[in-house]
Amino acid sequence: MTNLGHESWFKDPALKRVFSLLDADGGEGRVVGGAVRNSLMGLPVSDIDVATTLTPEQVIERAATAAIKAVPTGVAHGTVTLVIDGRPFEVTTLRADIETDGRRAKVAFNSNWQTDAERRDLTINALYVDSKGDVIDLVGGLADIEKRNIRFIGDAATRVSEDYLRVLRFFRFFAYYGSGRPDADGLRACASARAKLKTLSAERVWSEMRKLLGAVDPGRALLWMRQVGVLTEILPETEKWGIDTIPALISTEAALGWKPDPLLRLAAIIPPDADRLENMATRLKLANAEASYFKAWAKAPVVNDELSSASFARLLYRNGADGIKTRLKLALATARGKAEGDMQEMARSARLGKLLALAEDWKKPQFPINGSDVMDAGVPVGKQVGETLSAVENFWVDENFVPDRAALLARLGELTK
């Protein structure tokens, strides 16, 4: 019997209180899901979810008696959050699906652990740990964890038809925890159901895709998504663009210490076309900041890696740094991917790296004059004020931001004579 009683998270006194609460008077609670999976894989554990034979009302009642805060976060689906010493524990009643439509399920509470396990998606997510620390495997998850095999519970097509988001979850979990080739039955089920992804909300699709792109190395998952048509289904922008930049980007991130960035990874597999990116942002309902990221990237000029520092500073001032940094990171990754044995690409990588460092540290200079100064110089209110101010600003930028306010006012005087 595999036992996780030695794990630090399991020894937490707060969790012990949860077990005491749930296991009394014929009830039972077991930790389930990510905490169990990650412990068995030697990965960090964050959230601890608990399944129980008790109904939500019973959990709330017992919590009140024990002076434990209970938050009814999802009572309709059986979930109550217990807060102990500031730590949340999601406690969910054992369930069976009684009706599904590919997007949501109606559930019935029960006390059958086998039924609860079989309604879950993947074998590695359906392992339980009881109050003694013993791991309880009802679906073959332990063997799959040992092989790092991502497999649907039971019939793959049936599991996918219950919630089509499981197509993306299959690939997301493969990106984080899988190795080798994805499970063949899972691949077939995902390929067959790919058109059904259109029936899901954009928010759910993007949330899942964003998580996938945040994996340390999502490259193999993206490759298989592309192979079975899932990637094109949710990101048609990738169809003629491809994912060839991903391996070099992942390698560059590791070498240079960049944190995994889902938006940069997405930029690596889609074209910098402003109209298409705007349509993508609308279709996926990206957050404003995310949409702005892609807009800035599309608008940013392609950077000549042989630019001088002064010329590059002018480029940053006129175009902003954000989009240019994305351009440079992708160009640097591409150059590094070609650099082995190619002296020209090695030199180009060095130049791009230098420009990226400048962009990362760049602070936009403050233009010393404004429209009031222009009107004080005798320019009447109207379009001419902006045109004159722009002319002075262009002079200042061309002079590498050196002229001070006095010099710029003198230049303004020359222009308004």
C-alpha positions in Angstrom: 0.0 0.0 0.0 1.4 3.4 -1.0 1.4 5.9 1.8 1.8 9.6 1.8 1.7 10.1 5.6 5.3 11.4 5.6 4.5 14.4 3.3 4.6 17.8 5.0 1.2 18.9 3.6 -0.4 15.7 5.0 1.0 16.5 8.5 -0.6 19.9 8.5 -2.7 20.3 11.7 -5.4 22.1 9.7 -5.8 19.1 7.5 -6.0 16.8 10.5 -8.9 18.9 11.7 -10.6 18.5 8.4 -10.2 14.7 8.6 -11.5 14.7 12.2 -14.5 16.7 11.2 -15.4 14.5 8.2 -14.5 11.1 9.6 -16.6 11.2 12.8 -19.9 9.4 13.2 -19.8 7.2 10.1 -18.6 9.9 7.7 -15.4 9.8 5.7 -13.1 12.3 3.9 -10.2 11.7 1.6 -7.8 14.1 -0.1 -8.3 13.8 -3.9 -6.8 15.1 -7.1 -3.8 17.4 -7.5 -2.3 17.1 -4.0 -2.1 13.3 -4.4 -0.9 13.3 -8.0 1.8 15.9 -7.4 3.1 14.1 -4.2 3.4 10.9 -6.1 5.3 12.7 -8.9 7.6 14.6 -6.5 6.1 17.9 -7.4 5.0 20.8 -5.2 1.6 20.7 -3.6 -0.5 23.9 -3.3 -4.3 23.4 -3.0 -5.7 20.5 -1.1 -9.1 19.2 -2.2 -11.1 16.8 -0.1 -14.0 14.4 -1.1 -16.5 13.3 1.5 -19.4 11.0 2.0 -21.2 13.8 3.9 -23.7 16.1 2.2 -22.9 19.8 2.0 -25.4 20.6 4.7 -23.8 18.0 7.0 -20.4 19.5 6.4 -21.6 23.0 7.2 -23.4 21.8 10.3 -20.4 20.0 11.6 -18.1 23.0 10.8 -20.4 25.2 12.8 -20.2 22.9 15.8 -16.4 22.8 15.6 -16.1 26.6 15.2 -14.7 26.2 11.7 -15.6 28.7 9.0 -17.6 27.1 6.2 -18.1 29.0 2.9 -20.8 27.6 0.6 -18.7 28.1 -2.6 -20.6 25.6 -4.7 -23.3 23.9 -2.7 -25.3 23.0 -5.8 -22.4 20.9 -7.0 -21.6 19.7 -3.5 -18.7 22.0 -2.6 -18.1 23.7 0.7 -14.8 25.5 1.5 -13.6 25.1 5.0 -11.2 27.8 6.2 -8.8 26.8 9.0 -6.0 29.0 10.2 -6.5 31.1 7.0 -6.1 28.1 4.7 -8.9 27.0 2.4 -9.9 23.3 1.9 -12.5 22.6 -0.8 -14.7 19.8 0.5 -16.9 18.1 -2.1 -19.6 15.5 -1.6 -19.2 12.3 -3.6 -21.2 12.6 -6.8 -22.5 10.7 -9.8 -23.4 12.4 -13.2 -27.0 11.9 -14.0 -27.1 14.1 -17.1 -24.4 15.7 -19.3 -24.5 17.7 -22.5 -20.8 18.2 -23.2 -20.7 21.5 -21.4 -22.1 20.9 -17.9 -23.4 18.1 -15.8 -26.3 17.5 -13.4 -25.1 15.6 -10.4 -26.5 13.5 -7.7 -24.8 13.1 -4.3 -24.0 9.7 -3.0 -21.5 7.8 -0.8 -20.0 5.5 -3.4 -16.2 6.1 -3.8 -16.0 3.9 -7.0 -18.8 5.9 -8.7 -17.1 9.2 -7.7 -13.8 8.1 -9.1 -15.3 6.9 -12.4 -17.0 10.3 -13.0 -13.6 12.1 -13.0 -11.6 12.8 -16.2 -8.1 11.3 -16.0 -6.8 8.4 -13.9 -4.0 10.5 -12.4 -6.6 12.9 -11.0 -8.8 10.3 -9.4 -6.5 9.0 -6.6 -7.5 9.4 -3.0 -5.6 9.6 0.3 -7.4 8.7 3.5 -6.8 10.0 7.0 -4.0 7.4 7.5 -2.1 8.6 4.5 -2.9 5.5 2.4 -3.3 6.0 -1.3 -6.5 4.5 -2.7 -6.5 3.8 -6.4 -9.9 2.7 -7.9 -9.1 3.4 -11.6 -5.5 2.4 -12.3 -4.0 5.8 -11.7 -0.9 4.7 -9.8 0.4 2.7 -12.8 -0.3 5.7 -15.1 1.6 8.0 -12.8 4.6 5.6 -12.8 4.6 5.6 -16.6 3.6 9.3 -16.8 0.7 8.2 -19.0 -2.2 10.6 -19.3 -5.3 8.4 -19.8 -9.0 9.0 -19.5 -11.0 6.9 -17.0 -12.9 4.1 -18.7 -14.0 4.8 -22.3 -12.2 7.9 -23.6 -14.9 9.0 -26.0 -17.6 8.8 -23.2 -15.4 10.9 -20.9 -14.9 13.5 -23.5 -18.6 13.6 -24.5 -19.5 14.4 -20.9 -17.5 17.7 -21.1 -15.7 18.7 -24.3 -13.3 20.9 -22.4 -11.6 17.5 -21.5 -10.1 17.6 -25.0 -8.0 20.5 -23.9 -7.5 19.2 -20.4 -6.0 16.0 -21.9 -3.3 18.0 -23.7 -2.8 20.3 -20.8 -2.1 17.5 -18.4 0.1 15.8 -21.0 2.1 19.0 -21.2 2.6 19.1 -17.5 2.8 15.4 -16.5 3.0 13.2 -19.6 5.9 11.6 -21.4 6.4 9.7 -24.6 3.4 9.4 -27.0 -0.1 10.4 -25.7 -2.5 7.6 -25.0 -3.9 6.4 -28.4 -7.5 6.1 -27.2 -7.3 9.6 -25.7 -5.9 11.0 -29.0 -8.7 9.4 -31.0 -11.4 10.7 -28.7 -10.0 14.2 -28.8 -9.6 14.2 -32.6 -13.2 13.0 -33.0 -14.6 15.7 -30.7 -12.5 18.6 -31.8 -15.4 20.3 -33.6 -17.4 20.3 -30.4 -14.9 22.8 -28.9 -17.0 25.5 -30.6 -19.8 24.7 -28.2 -17.8 25.8 -25.2 -17.6 29.3 -23.8 -14.6 31.3 -25.0 -13.6 31.9 -21.4 -13.3 28.2 -20.7 -11.3 27.5 -23.8 -8.8 30.4 -23.3 -8.4 29.6 -19.6 -7.5 26.0 -20.4 -5.2 27.0 -23.3 -3.5 29.7 -21.2 -2.7 27.1 -18.6 -1.3 24.7 -21.2 0.9 27.4 -22.6 2.2 28.0 -19.1 3.7 24.6 -18.8 7.5 24.4 -18.6 7.6 22.8 -22.0 4.2 22.7 -23.9 6.0 21.8 -27.2 5.0 18.1 -27.4 1.4 18.8 -26.4 1.1 21.5 -29.1 2.6 19.1 -31.6 0.0 16.5 -30.9 -2.8 19.1 -30.8 -1.7 20.1 -34.3 -1.4 16.5 -35.5 -5.1 15.7 -34.6 -6.5 19.1 -35.7 -7.3 20.4 -32.2 -4.9 23.4 -32.4 -6.3 24.6 -35.7 -9.9 24.2 -34.3 -9.3 26.7 -31.4 -6.5 28.7 -33.0 -7.0 28.9 -36.8 -4.4 31.6 -36.9 -1.8 28.8 -36.4 -2.8 26.8 -39.5 -0.3 28.2 -42.0 2.1 29.6 -39.4 3.1 26.5 -37.5 4.8 25.8 -34.2 8.4 25.5 -35.3 9.6 28.4 -33.1 8.4 26.7 -29.9 11.4 24.4 -29.3 13.9 27.2 -29.8 11.8 29.5 -27.5 11.6 26.9 -24.7 15.4 26.4 -25.0 16.0 30.1 -24.9 13.8 30.6 -21.9 15.7 27.9 -20.0 19.1 29.3 -21.0 18.3 32.9 -20.2 16.1 32.3 -17.2 12.9 33.7 -18.7 9.8 32.7 -16.9 7.3 30.7 -19.0 5.0 33.3 -20.6 1.8 32.0 -22.2 1.3 35.1 -24.2 4.9 35.0 -25.7 4.4 31.3 -26.5 1.1 32.1 -28.2 2.8 34.9 -30.2 5.4 32.3 -31.3 2.7 30.3 -33.1 0.6 33.0 -34.7 1.3 35.7 -37.3 1.8 39.3 -36.2 -1.2 40.4 -38.2 -3.2 43.2 -36.5 -6.6 42.4 -37.9 -6.3 38.6 -37.3 -5.0 39.2 -33.8 -7.9 41.6 -33.0 -10.3 38.9 -34.3 -8.6 36.3 -32.1 -8.8 38.6 -29.0 -12.5 39.1 -29.6 -13.2 35.4 -30.3 -11.4 34.2 -27.2 -12.5 37.1 -25.1 -9.0 37.9 -24.0 -8.6 40.3 -21.1 -7.9 43.9 -22.1 -4.2 43.6 -21.0 -3.8 40.4 -23.1 -5.4 42.0 -26.2 -3.2 45.1 -25.7 -0.1 42.8 -25.6 -0.9 41.4 -29.1 -1.9 44.8 -30.5 1.4 46.3 -29.4 3.3 43.3 -30.9 1.5 43.6 -34.2 2.2 47.4 -34.4 5.8 47.1 -33.4 8.4 47.4 -36.2 10.7 44.5 -37.1 14.0 45.5 -35.4 17.3 45.6 -37.4 19.7 43.9 -35.0 22.6 46.1 -36.3 21.0 49.3 -34.9 23.2 51.5 -32.8 22.1 52.1 -29.2 21.1 55.6 -30.0 19.0 54.6 -33.0 17.4 51.9 -31.0 16.5 54.4 -28.2 14.8 56.5 -30.9 12.9 53.5 -32.1 11.7 52.7 -28.6 10.5 56.2 -28.0 8.5 56.3 -31.2 7.0 52.9 -31.0 7.0 51.9 -27.3 9.0 49.1 -25.7 6.4 46.4 -25.1 5.7 45.2 -28.6 9.4 45.6 -29.5 10.4 43.4 -26.6 8.1 40.6 -27.9 9.6 41.0 -31.4 13.1 40.8 -30.0 12.4 37.8 -27.8 11.0 35.8 -30.7 13.8 36.9 -33.0 16.4 36.0 -30.4 14.8 32.5 -29.9 14.9 31.9 -33.6 18.5 33.1 -34.0 19.6 30.9 -31.0 17.8 28.0 -32.6 19.9 28.4 -35.7 23.2 29.4 -34.0 24.8 26.0 -33.4 27.6 25.9 -36.0 26.5 29.1 -37.6 28.8 32.1 -36.7 26.4 34.6 -38.4 23.5 33.5 -36.3 25.6 33.4 -33.2 26.7 37.0 -33.8 23.1 38.0 -34.5 22.0 36.3 -31.3 24.5 38.4 -29.4 23.3 41.7 -31.0 19.6 40.8 -30.3 20.4 40.0 -26.7 22.1 43.3 -26.3 19.1 45.2 -27.8 16.7 43.2 -25.6 18.7 44.2 -22.5 18.4 47.8 -23.5 14.7 47.5 -24.1 14.2 45.8 -20.7 16.0 48.7 -18.9 14.6 51.5 -21.1 12.7 54.3 -19.4 10.9 56.7 -21.7 12.4 60.2 -21.5 10.1 63.1 -20.6 9.6 65.6 -23.4 10.5 68.9 -21.7 7.8 71.2 -23.3 4.1 71.0 -24.0 1.3 72.6 -25.9 1.1 75.5 -23.6 4.6 76.5 -24.4 3.7 76.4 -28.1 0.7 78.7 -27.6 2.9 81.0 -25.4 5.2 81.2 -28.5 2.3 82.7 -30.4 0.8 79.7 -32.2 -3.0 80.0 -32.2 -5.2 77.3 -30.7 -5.9 74.6 -33.2 -4.2 71.9 -35.4 -1.1 74.0 -35.8 -0.3 73.6 -32.1 0.1 69.8 -32.4 2.0 70.0 -35.6 4.5 72.5 -34.2 4.9 70.5 -31.0 5.5 67.4 -33.0 8.2 69.2 -35.1 10.0 70.2 -31.9 9.7 66.7 -30.5 11.1 65.1 -33.6 14.1 67.5 -33.5 14.6 66.5 -29.8 14.4 62.7 -30.6 16.7 63.1 -33.6 19.2 64.8 -31.3 19.0 61.7 -29.0 17.0 63.5 -26.3 20.0 65.8 -25.5 18.5 69.3 -25.9 17.1 70.6 -22.6 14.0 72.8 -22.1 15.9 76.0 -22.9 17.3 74.7 -26.1 13.8 73.4 -27.2 12.2 76.7 -26.5 14.8 78.3 -28.6 14.0 75.8 -31.4 10.3 76.6 -30.9 11.1 80.3 -31.3 12.9 79.6 -34.6 9.9 77.6 -35.9 7.4 80.3 -35.0 9.1 83.4 -36.3 
